Amino acid sequence: MDYRKKLDEFLKRDIGLRKLVVIYWPTWSWKTDMSIDIAKALNTEIISTDSRQIFKYMDIWTGKITEEEKKWVVHHMLDVITPDQKYSVWEFKKEAERVMEDLYSRWKIPMLVGWTGLYVDSLIFDFDIPKVPADEKLRKQLEKEAEEKGNEYIFEKLKKLDPDYDRNLHKNNLKYVIRALEVKMLTWKSKTSFKKEKKLKYDVLFLSPDIKSREWLYDRINRRVKMMFEMWLFDEIKWLLDRWYKDNDFAMASIGYQEVIPYIRWKISREEAIDKVQQASRNYAKRQFTWFRKYEKYL
């Protein structure tokens, strides 16, 4: 069914809940073009649910919307903090819900667009953010272990203690891996146990771009990675490092950045860097497919 027809049916139905549009699907699957088209049709604004586009100065790799595209539709939750600052799901949820309430007060239907499933879930479901205070001593211990033994060592530790939750993370998302370990070691509960998906809080229209196949998307990812390397991705990351942002800063642990930094440090070749970024991106897309499958029961 054409998404415009779905949109018409969505606007006509009335189930007693406030309306919300969610555009999802893995990285680089034409969500931006689709979202701008729909936002124009609804005369509304977009809330980014991308956990990396909240960072300033990180534009090329995150595929951040251009200034020209912003002229067509107002976007929220972009360029919120600098790469060295930490940002939790709870902070995102609080600010995004404030934006949503403002849009509802102006009789607009909010649109969520992005690939971070945890951000989307925190808004559309009854979602209990773990109220587990940070243990700075434990956190520093885990950070030291990661520095000495590598991200893979810490990730393997999480896999052993919390095999259900490790599937939601990448080993290079070190801050999230350490936080998941922290929650598990302090409460002996998985972070998944804090998440209670009951009923949707809104009348949600889930839309996703048409992807011909996983192989088609993986090929597109490979080509986009090469294109971004030609779009000064190295220069963007080098500029960040030259501005005293550290390799292990919160944002710099992102997929793409962690694979490129060794090239900038002359530890691997350009070809190796490209191959590593492509592989990490395909693996991430695979996990996104799994995460977003649960939305199909609401279609």
Residue, then its C-alpha position, 0 to 999 in steps of 0.5 A: m500500500d502506498y504510504r500516502k494512502k496509509l496516511d489518509e486512513f490514519l488521519k481519518r481514524d479515531i481511537g481516542l489517542r493523540k496521533l504520532v507518526v514514526i518513520y523507521w528502518p535501518t541506516w541509509s534506507w531513504k528515511t530522510d526524503m520520505s520524512i520531509d515529503i510527509a512532514k510537508a503534507l502534514n504541515t508538521e515538524i520532525i523530531s530526530t531519534d538518532s542518538r548520534q545526530i544530537f552531537k554538534y560537528m558530527d555531520i557527514w558520517t551521521g548523515k545529518i540533514t543539510e541546511e538547505e533541507k532544514k528550510w523545508v521542515v523544522h527539525h528538533m533534537l539535532d546538534v544538542i551537545t558537543p561530542d565530549q558530553k554524555y547524554s542518556v536516554w532519560e535526557f532524550k526522552k524528557e526533551a523530546e516529550r517537551v517538543m511533542e507537547d509543544l507540537y500538540s499544543r499547536w495542533k500538529i502531529p509530531m513525527l519521529v524519524g531516526w534509526t535509534g530504536l531505544y530512543v523511539d521505544s522510550l517515547i511510544f511505549d510505557f518505558d521505565i528508565p532504570k533508576v540506578p545511580a551511577d557508580e563512579k568507582l565501578r565505572k572507572q574500573l570498567e573504563k580502565e579495563a577497556e583502555e587496557k584490554g580493549n572494547e571487545y573484552i568489556f563487551e564479552k563480559l557483558k555477553k556473559l552477564d547479560p546475554d539478552y541485552d548484548r544483542n542491542l549493542h555494538k562493542n564500540n558503543l563503550k559508554y552504553v556497554i559499560r552502563a549496561l554492565e553497571v546496571k547488571m552488576l549493581t542490581w543483577k537485573s538486565k536493562t531489558s527488565f526495566k522496559k515494559e512494553k504495554k500498549l502504545k501511548y499514542d495512535v501511531l502510524f509506523l512507516s518505513p521505506d521500501i527496501k528490496s532486500r537486505e542484500w540491496l541495503y548492504d550494497r547501498i551501505n557499502r557505496r554510501v561509505k565510499m561516498m562519505f570517504e570522498m566527502w571529507l569524512f577523514d577531515e571531519i574526524k581529524w578536525l574533531l580530534d584536533r579540537w581536543y576531543k578524545d578518542n574515547d569521548f562519548a560520541m567518538a565511540s560511534i560506529g564509523y569514528q572508531e574505525v577511522i581513528p586508527y587510519i588517522r593515527w597511521k595504524i591501518s590503511r585507507e582501504e582497511a578503514i573503509d572495509k571496517v566501516q562497511q562491515a560495522s555498518r552492515n552489522y549495525a543494520k542487521r541488528q536494526f532489522t531485528w529491533f524494528r521487526k516488533y513494530e510489524k504487529y502494529l502495521 
